[in-house]
């Protein structure tokens, strides 16, 4: 009798263990399935909406790269020393330029939006001009012919716009255009510049092209800006958009645009309209000190977009001075970056900016060396190559296809598979290696993400 009871107890225990195993397996399979669906099926925007409602779901996100930085570069045999770039650089005439000089392009057939420039409100300013803050470092020394600016300036008439998902660029461009009477909002611009909602990058060049092709306002973008140039542009009644690094609460480092609306020398402060953070108290703008703005601006080689009316072009040229041409701006940016790298050889952004400037100047081998050093320091944010593609171009033109592919692979794995430039450079590598079908597929994918991406269209047509 006791033997039978022990037998039944053993079988029940075995059954319980089996059922527990089945239950754990189901839960585990369900969990794996949930993670798979969340990570690979849902788009980033859909993931974010779930996280907004259920914050604990953030734990299911793909982990960020170790240390939150780009992978370090592998040393290249025979490559020049990065520190040789810190010597006084002889700057030959640029052989590569990314942007046209000042011109008035004809409106293309695809441009369907026209904004008529209305009389914009004049900036208010104090009558007594004053120089830049005395605490400004050497990088802020003006490169322009007119160095005196009013001590306080505020432009009025902007409409603040809160960005939609991944829409910082179009939202800021719409804000800047609103100064001239634009009232069509960010969606019209986004439809032209980033047709795919998950595209995480709109370049300054794309934004400038939209203004010049689809409106009667004009725009130009340059690298190598400084605080004094920004102040002079505002004082001349010209809205300015700057490209900056940004780390909002709860997020890793991001690229971000901001629209300048005012400055004040006495407090050393800019006021900005921010499409993510808002327009500040009484819509006066969010405040940033001159130093804060410059520190945030540095990761993008101090690039800026200025909007102006055709009759203001002469004034704009005088303000820009050495920055008036893309080559001149690249030379100024290179000198600034070299100075900052000499002051702090662990400044990864300075080395990255040297690479960007050298790439624009048609010196890919030196640019690649500078990018190597920037990556070797190990502090570049992992999203850096979502927004800037100088390393791809420099490595490609230097014949270092493995390095281009490595950056492409990083982008593919960290969320930038929706950035059309990632697929463009994948195509370039494949084409160079003789995989024409693979290149064709990559260029096609780039165009599926952005049908207006002319570089990909031209590359596909040339196959």
Secondary structure, 3 states (H helix, E strand, C coil): CHHHHHHHHHHHHHHHHHHHHHHHHHHHHHHHHHHHHHHHHCCHHHHHHHHHHCHHHHHHCCCCCHHHECCCCCCCCCCCCHHHHHCCCCCCCCCCCCCCCCCCCCCCCCCCCCCCCCCCCCCEECCCEECCCCCCCHHHCCCCCCCCEECEEECCCCCCCCCCCCCHHHHHHHHHHHCCCCCCHHHHHHHHHCCCCCCCCCCHHHHHHHHHHHCCCEEEEECCCCHHHHHHHHHCCCCEEEEEEECCCCCCCEEEEEEEEEEECCCCEEEEEECCCECCHHHCCEEEEHHHHHHHHHCCCCCEEEEECHHHHHHHHHHHHHHHCHHHHHHHHHHHHHHHHHHCCCCHHHHHHHHHHHHHCCCHHHHHHHHHHHHHHCCCECCHHHHCCHHHHHHHHCCCHHHHHHHHHHHHHCCHHHCHHHHHHHHHHHHHCCCHHHHHHHHHHHHHHCCCCHHHHHHHHHC
